[in-house]
Amino acid sequence: MWSATPAPNIGGSQGDVLSAVSCTAVAVCAAVGSTAQGTLSNRWNGSTWTAQPTPVPYASPQYSQLTSVSCVSDTACVTVGQYADQLFNRLPFADAWDGSAWMSMPMPGPMGTPGSQLAGVSCPSATMCVAVGSNGDFQSFSELWNGSKCKGSLLSAWTPPGSTQASLSSVSCPTTRACVAVGSYIASGQLHALTEQWNGSAWTAMGNAQADSGTLVSVACTTSTSCMAVGSTNASTPGAFAESWDGTGWQSVPTPAGAGSQKLLAVACPAAGTCEAVGYGTNGGSSPQAPIVDGWDGATWSQQLTPSFRTASRLSGVSCGSTTLCTAVGYQSNGAATLAEQWNGSAWALQLTPNSTGATSNSLDAVACPTTTTCVAIGRSQGGSPGMATTLAERWDGTSWVAQPIPTQGLLLSVSCPTTSFCSAAGAGGKSLGDSSGNGTNLTLVESYVA
């Protein structure tokens, strides 16, 4: 069952939010975020959450926040974020966990460049992490951590010639010598996709046959020679597109064209040559927004038939327990009802999912499937008093989805399931989300599931 596991909040704060969580075992989780007073980090030991101070490399920042965390063991985690100095210059920073405390990680280069930020981090081992983002000159950059307390190094990410802005938003590292980062850049007033590959010593970008106009928002790598990135084009009518990495270069791979706009929001690759990408699109004209799923067989993308709806619907998250079982979640009926669909290797089928009684809107935003018979989806429901938001969690047991009672109101943003019997979800709760008085008091929210 789900239980609200009390997470420490900063005394007097009115904006406590946990934005990311990473679990390596039932008794090992780290959740990070921010408060109105600064960074926020909580650690789970199997029975309680404990606040863990996180250093910021500035004495009195105007604000500071942690946006992403990656853990490989109970003694090795890295979290990244940004802060603002007294002149409100935005600067990146990172902290490392050694099993007893968080320590500031030296960060050269963009550390002193106003406007820099880190958006994502991936740690394939305890001695190697890569964080990506953009610097104050609107150019992509990354930072490498080698596991030492005393040494960090700036990785000069490849910057497209003639670009005025470039940023990396997602990174995946299947090994310590192979990372892939994706994002976008602007050149001549046009938005283009950005793809880069780390080989253990340098970042490189492999040119495509044609410059892709658009942006990439999600990347999944199964090996150092098999990655898939998805996003949307920058046309007047956006279209879905994808790029594939084969170990030697990036290539644009055609995605099925639709009559209207299409956007891919997430991709999951359970094995090399097998991927499922989800998002939404329209059939043109006044047709409502509808879920789309594209499947990759190692050679081509093909649009897979999904149940149709008469009202606006979308898929926003996907997770695969195997190559023949994937689960995608989102919402249907103009956001009034939750949506879950399952892939059995040959077809997608609509699954019945519970909704909160009396709610005017219900949606599932993220899903984690540690096995083929276990999935946990988290999201939110809205209804009743103005501004009322309620956390929503549902569990797939191999046969059906069952609503999991959650004792707290709020918003869950991230879920991690290291085993079939334990999951942890992090987000925010409190009066600004669960009270119509609107006095803006947010508290951290952590929900733990134990079978």
C-alpha positions in Angstrom: 0.0 0.0 0.0 1.0 3.6 -0.4 1.8 5.6 2.7 2.7 9.2 3.2 6.2 9.0 4.5 6.8 12.4 6.3 9.5 14.3 4.5 11.3 17.2 6.4 10.4 20.7 5.3 12.3 23.9 5.9 10.9 25.7 8.9 8.8 28.7 7.8 9.2 28.0 4.1 6.1 28.4 1.9 7.4 26.7 -1.3 8.8 23.3 -0.6 8.8 21.1 -3.7 10.7 17.8 -4.4 11.2 17.6 -8.1 13.2 14.4 -8.6 13.8 11.1 -6.9 16.3 8.2 -7.4 16.2 4.8 -5.7 18.8 2.1 -5.9 17.3 -0.2 -3.3 14.3 -0.5 -1.0 16.2 1.3 1.7 18.1 3.8 -0.5 16.4 6.8 -2.1 17.4 10.4 -2.6 14.8 13.1 -3.3 15.8 16.7 -4.3 14.1 20.0 -4.9 13.8 23.5 -3.6 12.1 25.6 -0.9 11.5 29.4 -0.7 14.7 29.5 1.3 17.0 27.3 -0.8 17.8 23.8 -1.9 16.2 20.8 -0.4 17.4 17.2 -0.1 15.8 14.3 1.7 17.2 10.8 2.1 15.3 7.5 2.7 16.8 4.8 4.8 14.0 2.3 4.6 11.9 3.7 7.5 12.2 7.5 7.6 13.1 10.5 5.4 15.9 12.7 6.8 16.8 16.2 5.6 20.3 16.3 4.3 22.0 19.7 4.0 23.3 20.5 0.4 26.0 23.1 0.1 25.6 25.9 -2.4 28.9 27.6 -3.6 27.7 31.1 -2.6 27.2 32.6 0.8 23.8 34.2 0.4 22.2 33.3 -2.9 19.0 35.0 -4.0 17.6 31.6 -4.7 18.8 28.1 -5.2 17.2 24.9 -6.5 18.1 21.2 -7.3 16.5 19.9 -10.5 17.9 16.4 -11.1 19.5 13.5 -9.1 21.2 10.2 -10.1 22.2 7.5 -7.6 24.1 4.3 -8.4 24.5 3.1 -4.7 23.9 4.2 -1.1 27.2 5.9 -1.1 27.2 7.5 -4.6 24.7 10.2 -5.8 25.1 13.4 -7.7 22.5 16.2 -7.8 22.6 19.3 -10.0 20.8 22.6 -10.1 21.3 26.4 -10.2 21.4 29.4 -7.9 21.4 33.2 -8.3 24.0 35.5 -6.8 23.3 39.0 -5.4 22.9 40.4 -8.9 20.5 37.6 -9.8 23.0 36.1 -12.2 22.0 32.4 -12.7 24.8 30.0 -12.1 25.0 26.1 -12.1 26.3 23.9 -9.3 26.4 20.3 -8.3 26.8 18.3 -5.1 28.0 14.7 -4.5 26.9 12.2 -1.8 29.5 10.0 -0.3 27.4 8.0 2.1 27.5 10.4 4.9 27.1 13.9 3.6 26.6 16.1 0.5 29.7 17.9 -0.7 30.1 20.7 -3.2 31.6 19.6 -6.5 34.2 21.9 -8.1 32.7 23.2 -11.3 35.0 25.1 -13.7 34.1 27.1 -16.8 30.5 28.2 -16.8 30.5 28.3 -13.0 31.3 32.0 -13.3 29.2 32.6 -16.4 25.9 34.3 -15.5 22.9 32.6 -17.0 24.3 29.1 -16.9 22.2 26.1 -15.8 22.3 22.3 -15.5 19.2 20.5 -16.7 20.0 16.8 -16.4 22.5 14.3 -14.9 23.3 10.7 -15.6 25.7 8.5 -13.5 26.6 5.1 -15.1 29.0 4.3 -12.2 30.1 5.6 -8.8 33.1 7.3 -10.4 31.5 8.9 -13.4 28.7 11.3 -13.9 27.8 13.7 -16.7 25.6 16.8 -16.3 24.3 18.8 -19.2 22.8 22.2 -19.7 23.4 25.6 -21.2 25.8 28.4 -20.3 25.4 32.2 -20.0 26.2 32.7 -23.7 23.3 30.4 -24.6 25.7 27.6 -25.6 25.5 24.0 -24.7 28.0 22.7 -22.1 28.5 19.7 -19.8 30.4 18.9 -16.6 32.2 15.6 -15.9 32.6 14.2 -12.3 35.2 11.5 -11.9 34.2 10.4 -8.4 36.9 12.5 -6.7 36.1 15.2 -4.1 38.8 17.4 -5.5 38.4 17.3 -9.2 35.7 18.2 -11.6 36.2 19.1 -15.3 34.3 21.1 -17.8 33.4 19.2 -21.0 33.3 21.6 -23.9 30.1 20.5 -25.6 30.0 20.9 -29.3 28.4 24.2 -30.3 26.8 24.4 -33.8 28.6 27.0 -36.0 26.6 30.2 -36.3 24.2 29.3 -33.5 23.0 32.1 -31.2 21.5 29.7 -28.5 22.1 26.1 -27.7 21.0 23.9 -24.8 21.1 20.3 -23.8 18.0 19.0 -22.0 18.4 15.2 -21.6 21.4 12.9 -21.2 21.8 9.1 -21.1 25.0 7.2 -20.3 25.0 3.5 -20.9 28.7 3.2 -19.9 31.4 5.4 -18.4 32.8 6.1 -21.9 29.6 6.6 -23.8 27.0 9.3 -23.2 24.4 10.9 -25.4 22.9 14.3 -24.8 20.1 15.9 -26.8 18.5 19.4 -27.0 18.2 22.2 -29.4 19.9 25.3 -30.8 18.9 28.4 -32.7 20.7 29.5 -35.9 19.5 32.2 -38.4 16.4 32.5 -36.3 15.4 28.8 -36.7 15.2 26.2 -34.0 17.2 23.0 -34.7 17.7 19.7 -33.0 21.0 19.2 -31.2 22.6 15.8 -30.7 26.0 15.1 -29.1 28.0 12.0 -28.1 30.7 11.6 -25.4 33.4 9.1 -26.1 35.2 9.3 -22.8 37.4 12.3 -23.7 35.4 14.7 -25.8 31.9 15.7 -27.0 31.3 15.5 -30.7 28.2 16.1 -32.9 27.7 14.0 -36.0 26.2 16.0 -38.8 23.0 14.8 -40.4 22.2 14.8 -44.1 20.0 17.7 -43.5 19.7 20.1 -40.6 16.7 19.1 -38.5 14.4 21.9 -37.7 13.0 21.3 -34.2 13.9 20.0 -30.8 14.7 16.7 -29.1 13.2 16.2 -25.6 13.9 12.6 -24.7 16.8 10.1 -25.3 17.2 6.4 -24.4 20.4 4.4 -24.8 20.6 0.6 -24.3 24.2 0.3 -25.3 27.0 2.6 -26.5 26.0 1.8 -30.1 22.2 2.0 -29.8 20.4 5.2 -28.8 17.1 6.8 -29.9 16.1 10.4 -29.4 12.6 11.9 -30.1 11.0 15.2 -30.2 9.1 17.5 -32.7 9.9 19.5 -35.7 9.7 23.3 -35.9 7.3 23.5 -38.8 4.2 25.7 -38.7 2.4 22.4 -38.2 4.8 20.5 -35.8 5.6 16.9 -36.7 7.1 14.0 -34.8 10.7 13.1 -35.6 13.5 10.9 -34.3 17.2 10.5 -34.6 19.2 7.3 -34.1 22.8 6.7 -32.9 24.6 3.6 -34.2 27.9 4.2 -32.5 29.4 6.1 -35.5 27.0 8.9 -36.2 23.5 10.3 -35.8 21.0 9.8 -38.5 17.6 11.2 -38.9 15.1 8.4 -39.2 11.7 9.1 -40.8 8.7 8.9 -38.5 5.1 8.3 -39.8 3.5 11.5 -41.1 0.1 12.6 -39.8 -2.6 14.8 -41.3 -2.1 17.3 -38.5 0.5 18.3 -35.9 2.4 15.6 -33.9 4.8 15.7 -30.9 6.7 12.9 -29.3 7.2 13.5 -25.6 9.0 10.3 -24.3 10.8 7.2 -25.5 11.6 3.9 -23.9 14.0 1.3 -25.4 14.0 -2.1 -23.6 16.6 -3.5 -26.0 18.8 -2.5 -28.9 16.6 -2.1 -32.0 13.4 -1.9 -30.0 11.8 1.4 -28.9 8.4 2.8 -28.2 7.8 6.6 -28.4 4.6 8.3 -27.2 3.1 11.7 -27.5 0.1 13.3 -29.1 -1.2 14.7 -32.4 -4.2 15.8 -34.5 -5.7 14.6 -37.7 -5.9 18.1 -39.0 -8.8 20.6 -39.1 -10.8 20.7 -35.9 -10.1 17.2 -34.9 -9.2 16.8 -31.2 -5.8 16.1 -29.8 -5.2 12.3 -29.8 -2.5 9.9 -28.4 0.1 8.6 -30.8 2.6 5.8 -30.5 5.5 5.1 -32.8 7.4 1.8 -32.7 11.0 1.2 -33.8 12.0 -2.2 -35.0 15.7 -1.5 -35.6 15.2 -0.3 -39.2 12.0 1.8 -39.4 9.5 3.7 -37.3 5.9 2.7 -37.8 2.8 4.3 -36.3 1.0 1.7 -34.1 -2.7 1.8 -33.9 -4.0 3.0 -30.5 -7.6 3.2 -29.2 -9.3 6.3 -30.6 -11.1 8.9 -28.6 -13.7 11.6 -29.5 -12.2 14.1 -27.1 -8.7 15.5 -26.5 -6.3 12.9 -25.2 -2.5 12.4 -24.9 0.2 10.0 -23.8 3.0 11.6 -21.7 5.0 8.7 -20.2 6.1 5.2 -21.2 8.0 2.4 -19.6 8.9 -1.1 -20.9 9.3 -4.2 -18.7 10.4 -6.2 -21.7 10.6 -6.0 -25.5 7.0 -7.3 -25.7 5.4 -5.4 -22.8 5.3 -1.7 -22.6 2.9 0.6 -20.7 2.1 4.2 -21.7 0.1 6.6 -19.6 -1.6 10.0 -19.9 -5.1 11.4 -20.0 -8.3 11.2 -22.1 -11.7 13.0 -22.3 -10.2 16.5 -22.4 -8.2 15.6 -19.3 -11.2 14.3 -17.3 -10.0 10.7 -17.1 -6.8 8.8 -16.7 -5.4 6.8 -19.6 -3.2 3.7 -19.8 -2.5 1.5 -22.7 -0.4 -1.7 -22.9 1.7 -3.1 -25.8 2.0 -6.9 -26.0 4.5 -7.0 -28.8 1.9 -6.8 -31.6 -0.9 -4.4 -30.5 -1.8 -1.7 -28.1 -4.9 -2.2 -25.9 -6.8 0.2 -23.7 -6.6 -0.6 -20.1 -9.3 0.3 -17.6 -7.9 2.8 -15.0 -9.5 4.2 -11.9 -10.3 7.9 -11.5 -10.9 10.0 -8.4 -14.6 10.1 -7.5 -16.0 13.6 -8.0 -12.8 15.0 -9.7 -13.2 17.1 -12.8 -9.9 16.2 -14.2 -7.6 13.1 -13.9 -4.2 12.4 -15.5 -1.3 10.1 -15.2 2.0 11.8 -15.8 4.7 9.1 -15.2 5.1 5.4 -15.1 7.7 2.9 -13.9 7.6 -0.8 -14.8 10.3 -2.9 -13.1 8.9 -6.1 -14.6 6.3 -7.3 -17.1 3.7 -7.8 -14.4 4.3 -4.7 -12.2 3.9 -1.1 -13.1 3.2 2.0 -11.0 1.8 5.2 -12.5 1.5 8.5 -10.7 -0.3 11.7 -11.5 -3.0 14.1 -10.2 -6.7 14.7 -10.0 -8.5 18.1 -9.7 -12.0 18.9 -8.5 -14.0 20.3 -5.7 -12.8 23.6 -4.3 -10.9 25.9 -6.7 -7.3 25.0 -6.8 -7.9 21.6 -5.2 -5.3 19.0 -6.4 -5.0 15.5 -5.2 -2.2 13.0 -5.7 -3.1 9.9 -7.8 -1.3 6.6 -7.9 -2.3 3.4 -9.6 -0.7 -0.1 -9.7 -0.8 -2.7 -12.4 -0.5 -6.3 -11.1 -0.4 -8.1 -14.4 -4.2 -8.2 -14.7 -5.7 -4.9 -13.8 -5.0 -1.4 -12.6 -6.0 -0.7 -9.0 -6.1 2.7 -7.4 -3.6 3.0 -4.5 -5.0 5.1 -1.7 -2.7 8.1 -1.0 -3.3 9.9 2.2 -2.1 13.3 1.2 -3.2 16.0 -1.3 -0.7 17.5 -3.7 1.2 16.8 -6.9 3.5 13.9 -7.6 6.2 14.7 -10.2 8.6 11.7 -10.3 8.4 7.9 -9.5 11.2 5.3 -9.1 10.7 1.6 -8.5 13.9 -0.4 -7.8 11.9 -3.6 -7.1 8.4 -4.9 -7.6 7.6 -4.4 -4.0 8.9 -0.9 -3.4 8.4 2.4 -5.2 8.9 6.0 -4.1 7.2 9.1 -5.6 8.2 12.7 -4.9 6.4 16.0 -5.4 4.7 18.8 -3.6 1.7 19.1 -1.3 0.1 21.7 0.9 -2.4 24.5 0.9 -1.4 26.1 -2.4 -2.2 22.8 -4.1 -4.8 21.4 -1.7 -6.5 24.4 -0.1 -8.8 26.9 -1.8 -7.6 29.7 0.5 -4.7 30.1 -1.8 -2.2 31.2 0.8 0.7 29.6 -1.1 2.0 27.2 1.5 3.7 24.3 -0.2 5.2 21.3 1.6 7.4 18.5 0.3 5.5 15.3 -0.5 7.0 11.8 -0.6 4.8 8.8 -1.0 6.3 5.2 -0.6 4.7 2.0 -1.8 5.4 -1.3 -0.1 3.8 -4.4 -1.3 
